């Protein structure tokens, strides 16, 4: 078995989530138990007969906006022991510039093998792909460079093969079969809750909870529960802008988790605390 943790790095919108979806494939690969070896966010798990790729994020790789973020970033940067290799994704349509170089410097500084992915080649003439490959090759001392289209999956098979070859041998980190729906639902609730808290900051107390109402093929309905009408107003936002934004931030991660496109419906409801407690007790069979 070849198995390991592959961190996915790159500027926003270069196609990281789409690429993870393409690598994971259609099959739902849900993680039933997160091993203690990693505390990072898992984007997806791709399984083959004799290999398993665990795709994880590389947090704090945005450009630091202020001194505090920079300090926090340093802490983050110093803990990458569990990662076996890094995928550095760049968008071949854009000029490879300062943003890519900034991320590349940090990625290469980790001292792990780096595979550069030049994504979105479906949008570029072949001659341009070659010149962009040359530009991408200057980003650092990479192990392999793959031009791919995460969208059409062109080149994704070759990329996957290369990643597997770079992984160490060992036992699989996760069970290979789909686990129950329970951890999946919990994981989705966690993602939605995180985005909601992030966007509303201190305005809505941490008492906010999320409950999955329905999961069907490609369709997820989640209830976002708050305690008062004013909290509901904040969460919904002007003409629904906030809840929409929560949805569009949560959806790519949910899609990466389940390995397919998802229609996500979020419903904000006011539910007083005692009723939630009742439901919790019910869940616990008390
Ligand atoms: P992330 O922010 O890096 O995770 O990027 P996303 O995966 O969310 O992709 C950003 C946008 O680029 C989305 O609109 C994708 O549909 C699009 N995209 C991703 N990969 C490709 C690709 O290979 N070709 C094309 N044409 N578009 C892509």
Boltz pocket constraint, residues with backbone or C-beta under 6 A from the ligand:
constraints:
  - pocket:
      binder: B
      contacts: [[A, 10], [A, 11], [A, 12], [A, 13], [A, 14], [A, 15], [A, 16], [A, 17], [A, 18], [A, 19], [A, 119], [A, 120], [A, 121], [A, 122], [A, 123], [A, 148], [A, 149], [A, 150], [A, 151], [A, 152], [A, 252]]
      max_distance: 6.0
